[in-house]
Amino acid sequence: MAQDAPVHIAWTSFLLALVVITVVPGPDFVLITGNAVRGVRHGALTAAGVVTGLLVHALLATLGLSALVAAAPAALLAVKAVGALYLAHLGVATLRAARRGGPIRQAPKSDRSLFLRGVLCDLLNPKVMLTFLSLVPQAMDPASPPLPQAALLSAVAVGVFACFWAVVVPLAGRLAALLSRPRVRPVFERLCGAALIGMAASVLAA
């Protein structure tokens, strides 16, 4: 019996590109760190929501559904518009919180709210979808079945992001003492709010 040919996945280029994409701050990073400075639990729940959103993107990309959305201009525009509106909403809410002032740990949101914000922030970001569609196929072996490769590469991508958040959340949590200072917290929240609004504009412009 002839043995199956080995699968040649471009792991080196895939992992290098993935690490760069992971460490470049985006909406997920701003949302997670903004919540993590209010408490590690807040950041962990938000990160869990983001990773759940990544899992959905990975599944859709593996099954090819995201490719269909990306190929349909009207559908992709709708995803961008909804995502931009949600990011802008988060940004405005953060700016309002900065204007109200008060201690950094005021009025903690429910666990469900924190988790769902993470899920929606990731799901409504078309750049995440396009990242999976552009990065995963480049690393695949065209001579081997695509579905197992796409599933494996997508799973590795989600795992890398999850490991990154596992490091970021505790580190951000340690900044809580600094950011609880009355003069520092509003500045931090204004930066986060402005960053989210700027990212909303960049989503629409992309």
Disulfide bonds with the S-S distance in Angstrom:
none
